[in-house]
Amino acid sequence: MRTLLLLLLPTACTTPVTPDARYLGSLTPTAPSDLCKPGKAALRLQDGKALFIPDETTWTLTGTASATGSVQAKRIEAGASKQPYATQLSGTWTAKTASGTYTTPRCTYAVVSGAKPRARRCSIGAGPERKARTSASSQRRTPD
């Protein structure tokens, strides 16, 4: 019984199989075009889900990120002519980079992104410093 526990213990402390990372990088058109301009992109992977934001817009694609390193995301909406406007990201991820192809009806882009460390967030409590800042900023002065 002890042998079994010792063999299972190291596997409990391994790297998680679902990604949890944020990647920032570039969109580069794969073919020259006046309509397809280079831009920036952001990719967020968490709990097996993917959120891709091309060219710093409000247009977002949602999908999945597998433990084997693949990413798939898409969005299909009705375009101006009521025809489907489909966009898709297909790519791969590692701990340090994510890359792939982003496709729109008019353009195809190469996506290359580097992982950005997640900032640790402290809980915002009502500690002494916060109370002092809050009370000082909330006091209104009246003219004399």
C-alpha positions as CSV (number, residue, x, y, z in Angstrom):
1,M,0.0,0.0,0.0
2,R,2.8,2.5,0.8
3,T,4.5,1.8,-2.5
4,L,1.3,2.6,-4.4
5,L,1.0,5.9,-2.5
6,L,4.6,6.9,-3.2
7,L,4.0,6.2,-6.9
8,L,0.9,8.3,-7.1
9,L,2.2,11.2,-5.1
10,P,4.5,12.6,-7.8
11,T,1.7,12.6,-10.4
12,A,-0.5,14.7,-8.1
13,C,2.0,17.6,-8.3
14,T,2.5,17.8,-12.1
15,T,1.7,20.7,-14.4
16,P,-2.1,21.1,-14.9
17,V,-3.4,19.6,-18.2
18,T,-5.6,22.6,-18.9
19,P,-4.0,25.8,-20.0
20,D,-4.2,29.0,-17.9
21,A,-2.4,31.7,-19.8
22,R,-2.6,35.1,-21.5
23,Y,-0.8,35.7,-24.8
24,L,-0.3,39.0,-26.6
25,G,1.1,39.3,-30.1
26,S,0.7,40.2,-33.7
27,L,-1.6,39.6,-36.7
28,T,0.2,39.5,-40.0
29,P,-1.6,39.2,-43.3
30,T,-0.5,36.1,-45.2
31,A,-1.1,37.8,-48.6
32,P,-0.8,41.5,-49.6
33,S,-4.0,43.4,-49.6
34,D,-5.3,46.9,-49.1
35,L,-8.1,45.5,-46.9
36,C,-5.9,43.3,-44.7
37,K,-3.8,45.4,-42.3
38,P,-1.3,44.1,-39.7
39,G,-2.5,44.4,-36.1
40,K,-2.4,43.1,-32.6
41,A,-4.1,40.1,-31.0
42,A,-4.8,38.8,-27.5
43,L,-5.6,35.2,-26.6
44,R,-6.7,34.0,-23.2
45,L,-6.8,30.3,-22.2
46,Q,-8.4,29.2,-19.0
47,D,-10.0,25.9,-17.9
48,G,-10.0,24.5,-21.4
49,K,-11.7,27.5,-22.9
50,A,-10.2,30.0,-25.4
51,L,-11.1,33.7,-25.9
52,F,-9.4,35.4,-28.9
53,I,-9.5,39.1,-29.5
54,P,-8.2,40.2,-32.9
55,D,-6.9,43.7,-33.6
56,E,-7.9,45.2,-30.2
57,T,-11.6,45.3,-31.1
58,T,-14.8,44.2,-29.4
59,W,-15.1,41.3,-31.9
60,T,-14.3,38.2,-29.8
61,L,-14.1,34.5,-30.8
62,T,-14.7,31.8,-28.2
63,G,-13.7,28.2,-28.4
64,T,-11.6,25.5,-26.7
65,A,-8.0,24.9,-25.8
66,S,-6.9,21.3,-25.4
67,A,-4.4,19.8,-23.0
68,T,-2.5,18.5,-26.1
69,G,-1.8,22.1,-27.3
70,S,-4.4,22.9,-29.8
71,V,-6.7,26.0,-29.9
72,Q,-9.9,26.4,-31.8
73,A,-12.2,29.4,-31.7
74,K,-14.8,30.8,-34.0
75,R,-17.6,33.3,-34.3
76,I,-20.4,33.5,-36.9
77,E,-22.7,36.4,-37.1
78,A,-25.0,37.9,-39.7
79,G,-23.1,40.4,-41.8
80,A,-24.4,43.7,-43.3
81,S,-25.9,41.8,-46.2
82,K,-27.5,39.3,-43.8
83,Q,-25.1,36.7,-45.0
84,P,-23.0,34.8,-42.4
85,Y,-19.8,36.5,-41.5
86,A,-17.6,33.7,-40.1
87,T,-14.2,34.2,-38.4
88,Q,-12.0,31.4,-37.1
89,L,-8.8,30.8,-35.2
90,S,-7.0,27.5,-35.5
91,G,-3.6,27.1,-33.7
92,T,-1.4,25.7,-31.1
93,W,-0.1,26.8,-27.7
94,T,2.8,26.0,-25.4
95,A,3.7,27.5,-22.0
96,K,5.6,30.4,-23.8
97,T,3.9,30.9,-27.2
98,A,0.7,30.6,-29.1
99,S,0.5,30.6,-32.9
100,G,-1.9,29.9,-35.6
101,T,-4.1,31.2,-38.4
102,Y,-6.9,33.7,-38.1
103,T,-9.3,33.7,-41.0
104,T,-12.0,36.2,-41.9
105,P,-14.2,36.2,-45.1
106,R,-11.7,38.7,-46.7
107,C,-8.3,38.0,-45.0
108,T,-6.1,35.4,-43.6
109,Y,-3.6,36.2,-40.9
110,A,-0.7,34.5,-39.2
111,V,-0.9,34.9,-35.4
112,V,2.1,34.8,-33.2
113,S,1.8,35.6,-29.5
114,G,4.0,35.4,-26.5
115,A,2.8,34.4,-23.0
116,K,2.4,37.2,-20.5
117,P,2.7,36.5,-16.8
118,R,-0.5,36.9,-14.9
119,A,-0.2,39.6,-12.3
120,R,-1.0,38.5,-8.7
121,R,-4.0,40.4,-7.4
122,C,-4.3,41.2,-3.8
123,S,-7.7,41.1,-2.3
124,I,-9.0,44.6,-1.9
125,G,-10.0,44.8,1.7
126,A,-10.8,47.6,4.0
127,G,-7.4,47.6,5.7
128,P,-6.0,50.6,7.5
129,E,-4.3,52.0,4.3
130,R,-7.4,51.7,2.2
131,K,-9.6,53.2,4.9
132,A,-7.3,56.2,5.2
133,R,-7.2,56.8,1.4
134,T,-10.9,56.4,1.1
135,S,-11.8,58.7,3.9
136,A,-9.3,61.3,2.8
137,S,-10.6,61.3,-0.8
138,S,-14.2,61.3,0.2
139,Q,-14.1,64.3,2.4
140,R,-15.5,67.3,0.7
141,R,-14.2,70.8,1.5
142,T,-16.6,73.6,1.6
143,P,-15.6,77.1,0.5
144,D,-14.9,79.5,3.4
